[in-house]
Amino acid sequence: MKILAILAAAIVVVAGASAVVLLNNDDDDKGYYSSNSDCRLQVLGNADKNDYLDDNDVTKIKEMISSNTYDQMADANNDGKVDETDLDLVQKMIDLKKSNSGKANSEKESMTVKYITVNNDIRDAVYPVNKLIVVNTQRVLDICMGIGISDRVVATNDYANQYATNIDSQYMYKAFASLPSVGDRKTPDLESIAKSDADAIYAGSEKYYLTNVDSGATSYAGKTILRLASWENGGYANGALMIAFFTDADEGAEKFVRWMDSVESKVGSELSKVSDKSSTSFLNVSSATYFGAQADGVATTLTKIGATNIGNTIILDTSKVGGSVPTYAEDILEHKDMDLIIYTPYMYLNYSDEQVKEKYNTFYSSLSTGKISALDAVKNQDIVMINYELPFCLVYAIAAKILFPDIDVDVDGMIKEYIDDYTDVEGYTYNPNHFYYVPGSA
């Protein structure tokens, strides 16, 4: 167990030490301004493609008008040109957001904006959003907690609701436990949605969520349909910034996304010191019968580490999210000497260490008698668990530390900071086994 033996010893030391929080989000950071230009805030009018809609976008649009150049993100009304109309629209958005700040919901003024959906379509949406229905996964609940708008969610769906009402996961989702469900996330009950007093639906990809309305619909029963990312391609920060724009939670999103960026920056800096990362290989599985790849959020995140994600060498279509282990068993077995299997199930915060071990052992037993039992990683029990619920930046940090144990990353400090600052969890005593489990570490 070449990777795990080193890490298990390191975890015993780290878990037994007092918390060391590496990331600072106090008053010293109030002057922070993200330099990210990946266009995570995909509201048309975000001309400079950073995380903000502000005067810099006005300046950028003026420059483009002067130079007669074009960029879709500067084309606020999506008419194929950048002109004074776009300038006026962006200024109106900026002014309206300022004007609405601090007002009661009933006093806020609204306008229609255009944004790029998780399906890369341009759609209309009404700003502001005051109350949400979540027709998506529990990751949207995590985002809402992270940016401070848990109280804006007025209904969920059966999939998300099970985490809010299940005693095993109520530590994390109890703020949503009393909310009604609108039914299945793929084909929810439209009558229940229509009766809700929400003004928007956080629905995600058209392939998986709210499929029983017209694919091009921008609203249903007077409620804006927001097709925003949560897990797709690891678009967690994008989802946070987008829903924050619509709900005027920009400050909360800035803090949350800044923290995520700082985690990834710290880990990325340490990984840059590791040579030949690609010679280390892994398979990411969410069960004994399914592996993640390509556009799956966890698999996307793990791939960023730089080690070889075996799933991506088998599933070549970058729009796919994984495949069946039995179906692709022969392909997986071609990588018999892979270093590690990373199992990413849900791990609940009320589990005892014995329950964590039982979950691990049950999974291991199913692998050791399954189609890929001949893998060296199965024979040697080179298998770890990482909690699927965690923000992708923490999955990145934990897996990087597991794959490359010598990097200087305090995963426990990072996880504690997340729990303390970006969740609604109360009365919880930290246990690293709730977030990652390595055989022999507990």
N, C-alpha and C positions, 0 to 999 in steps of 0.2 A: 504494500500500500504506500507507494513511493511519495505521493503528494500528501495523503492524509496523515501519515505518521508525523510529519513536521508540523502540520497545521493543528493537529489535536493537542500537541504540547503547547503551542502558542496560545490556543484558545483557553486552556486551563489557566494560564498566567493572566491573560487579558480579562477573562470573566471574573477572576478573583480580585482584581485590582479595583480601586475606586474609579469612577467614571472620569474620562478625560474627553471633554467636548472640544473638538478641533475647530469648529465652525462658529463664527461670531456674528450674531444678528442683532447686536445691541445698538445703542444710539450712535455709535461711531460710524455705522453704515448708512446713515440717513442721506448722505450725499452720493450714495451708490447710483450708477446709471449703467444698465447693461449695455455691453458692446456687441451683443449677439445680433447677427444680421441674417439669420436663417429663415426669417419671415415666419416666426411661430405665431405672431398675431396676424391672422390672415383675413383681416377686414380690409376691403378695397379702400384705398386712401392712405394706407400705411406705406407711403412711397419709399421710405428709406429702409423698409423691411426689418426693422428691429422690433423690440417688445412693446413699443409705445406708439400711441397716436398723439402727436404733439406738434408744436410749431416747427420742428425740424422737417416734418412732412410737408407743411405749407411751403417752406423754403425749397425743398426738393422739387415740388410740383412747379413752382415758379421757374426754377432752373430748367426743367424739362420743357415748359412752354416756350421759354426763351430760346432754347436750342433745338426746338421742334423734334424732340425725341419721345419715345414711347416705352412704357413699361406697364404691364397689367395691374400691378399693385398701386400705381398712381392713378389709374383710370377708375375713379370712385363710382362713376355711374355706368361703367362697363359699356361704353358706346364706341370703343375702338380708337379713341384719341384722348390725349391729355390736354385739357384746355381750362379756361376760366370756370367752367361749370364744375369741374372736379375740384378746383381750388375752393370755390364757394361751398361745396358739399363738405369737404374736409374741415373747413373753418367752422361750419355749422355743427358738425359732430363734436369738435373740440369745445366750442362755446356751450353746446347743450349739455355735455357731460359736466362741465364746470357749473353751469346753472342748476343742474339737478342735484348736485352734491349737497347732502344734508337735508334735502326735502323729503317730506312724507311721500309714500308711493303714489297717493292720490293726487299729489301736486306736481309730479314730474311730467315734463313734456316728452313727447315721443317723436321718432322719425324712423324712416325705413333706410337701412343700410344694406350693402351687398358684401358677402363674405364667400370664402372658398370652403366648401364642405370637405368632410373626410373622404368623400368620393371624388374630390377635385372638380366639382361642379360649382358654378357661381350661382348663388341663390340670394333672394331677398330675406331679410329678417327685421323684425321690429325691435328697436332699442327704445326704452330699457325693458329688461325682464325683471319682474318682481317676485314671481312665484313659479316654481319648476315642478314638472313631473319627470321622473327619471325612468326612461324606457331604455335601459342599458345595463351594464354590469355594476357590481359594487364599486368598481374603480371610480365611477362618477361620484359616489358617496364620499370616497376618499378625497377626491379633488375638492368637493364642496367643504369638507372639514378643513382641508389644507389652506383654502383661501378665506375661510371664515363665513361661509354662507349656508351652514347646515340648516338654519331656520328658514331658508328660502324654499327648501324641498317640501312639497305638500302631499306628494304621492310617489310611490315607487312601483316596481313590478314584482312578480313572484320570485324571480331569480335574485334580485337585490334584497327583497323583503325577507328571504330566508336567512340572510346574514344578520339582519336587524332583529329578528325574532328568535333565532336559534340561541339557546343559552350558551353554547360554546363560543359564539362570536359577538355576544352582546357587549363585551368589554369595548370592542371597537365601534360598534354600530348602534348602540342603545339610543342615540339621539333620533334615530329613524324608526324605532321599534313600534311606535303607536300610529304610524302613517298607514293609510289605506293602500292597497295594491290595485293596479289597473289590469292585472292579469299577466299573461305571457309576454315576455319582452319582444318576441318576434311578431306575434299577432295579438296585441293587447285588446282589451275590451274597449271599443271606441265609444260606447255609451258612457262608460265610467270616465273616460278622458273628457268627453263633452261636458259632463256634469261638474267636473273639477273647477275650482276658481283659479287655477293656474293660468298664466298667460304665455307659457312656453313649455315645450317638450324637448328634453335633452335626449336625442334618439340615436345618434351615431350612424354607422354605415347602413345604407339601404339594403344591403345583402342580409344583414342580421337583425335589424331592429325596425319596428313599426312598418312591417312589409305590407300591411293590409290597408295602406293609403296609397294614393297615386304616387309613383316614384318621383315625379317632379313637383309634388305639392310643397308649398312653403309654409302652409298653415293647415290646421284642422280644428274645426269648431271654434274659430277665432283665436287659436293658440299658435304662436310661431313654432315651427318645427326646426330645431337646431340640429343639424347633422354634424356633430363635432367629434373629434377624436377623444379616446380615453386610453385604449390599449393599442390600437392599430399602429404598426410600425414604431411602437414605443412613443407615440405622440401624446404623452401625459402632460408635459409642459405646455404644449400647444392647446390642449383641452382646457387647462387651467387658465391660461391667458385669455382664451376666447370667451369662456363663460364669465370670467371676471369682467371683461369689457361690457358684456350685455347686462350684468347685474351691478355694475358700478363698484365692483370689489377689486379694483385695479391695485390698490395699495397692498391688500392681502395677497394677491397673486404675485406681485413683484417680490414680496418677502419670500413666499413659498418657492417660486421659481429660482430666485437668487440662491436660496439654500440648496436646491437640487443642482444648480450649476456649480456651486462651490464643492459639493460632494464629488461630482464628476470630474471637476478640475483637479482636485486633490488626488483622486485615484488615477486619472489619466497621466498626471505628472509622474506618479510613482511607476506606472506601467511603462512609461517612455524609457525607463532605466533598464527594462528587461529586454534582453536580446533574444531573437528567434522565438517570439511568442507562438508563432503558428505551428511550431513543432509539437506543442501541447494540444491535445484534442479532447473533445467531449461530445456527449449526446445529451440534449435537454429533453426530458420526458415529463409530462404532466400526469401520466398514469403508466401502468405496465403495457398499455395497448396504444398509447398515442405519444408522438414526439413532436416538438415544436421546431419551426424553421421559418426563415425569411420574414414575412410581415407580422408574424406573431410578436406581440410586444416583449415578452420575456426573452424569446429567442433572438430578437433584434438586439436587445440590450446585451445579452451574453456575447453576441458576435462582435460588438464594439470593443470587447476586451482585447481582441487580437489573436486569441487561441482559435484553433480550427473547430468550427461548429459543424459536426458531421451531418446534422440535419440539412444544412444548406448545400452539401455536396450531393445529397440524394434528391431533395426537392429543389429543382432549379428555377421554377416559376416564382419570381419575386413577389407576386401578388398572393401566393398561397401562405397558409399559416401553419402547415405541418402535415403529418400523415400518420397512417395506421402502422403500428409496430409489426403486427402479423403480416400485413400486406408487403411491407418493405424489409422484412426480416433478412432476406438474402443480401440486400444492399447494405444493411447495417453490419452484417457479419463480415463483409469485406473489410471492415475497419476493426478487426478482431482485437487489435492491440491498442485501441483508444485508451486514453489515460483515465477518463472519469465519466461517470453518469451523474448528471445534475437533475435531481428529482424536485419538481416545483409544485407541491400540493398546497392546499390550505392548511395552515397550522394555527390552532386557536390559543388564545392567551390564557385560558383557564386550564390548559392541559398540565398534568403532572409530568415529571420527567419520564415516568414509566409509560404514560400514554404516548409521549413522543416516540420513545423507543419502540413501542408496540406498532405505531404507525409505520415507522421505518422498517421494522422486521417483517410486517405484513407485505409491504411493497417488495422488499428483498426476496421474500419467499416466492412471490408471484413471478419475479424476473428469473429466479434460479430454476424454475420449472417451466418457463415460457420459451418462446421462439428464439430468443437471443441469449439463452443461458450459456452459450459457448464463448461469449465475450470475456476477455481477460478481466475487464472491469467488474463483471458479475462474479466470476470465479474468485477474484481477490477481494471482493466487496469494496471496490473503489467507487462508492456511491455516497453522495451527500444529499441532504434535503435543504432547500431554501424556501421560505414562506412566499407563496405566490402573491399574497395580498400586498406585499411591500411596494412602495414607489420604485420605479425602475432604477433610479439612481442608487438605491440601497441594494437591489439585486446585483447591480453592476459592481458595487463595492465589495459585497460579500463574496461573490463568485470570483472576482479578481484576487481577493485574499486567499481563497481556497486553491485556486489554480496556481498562484504564484505567492507562496506563503512568506517570502522574504520582503515583500513590499511593506512600506511603513504606512499602514492604514488602520485606524482605530474604528472598526466596524461597530463595536458596541457603543462607543460615544456617539456615532452618527445615528444609530437606531434610537438611542435614548433621546436624542435631540428631536428626532421626528415625533416620537410618542409624546414628548412634553409640549412641543410647540405647534404641532400641525395635526393633532387628532383630538377627539373629544373624550379620550380614555381617562378615567379617574380611578384612583385606588388600586393601581396595578403595580406589582413588584416585578421589576425587570428580571427576565430569565432568557438568556441568549438562545436556549433550546426552542423557544417559541418562534424564532426567526431563522435560525439555521441549525442544522444538526449534522455533526460529523461523528462517525463511529469512534468510540473510545474517549470522546471529549466530555462525557457526562455519565 
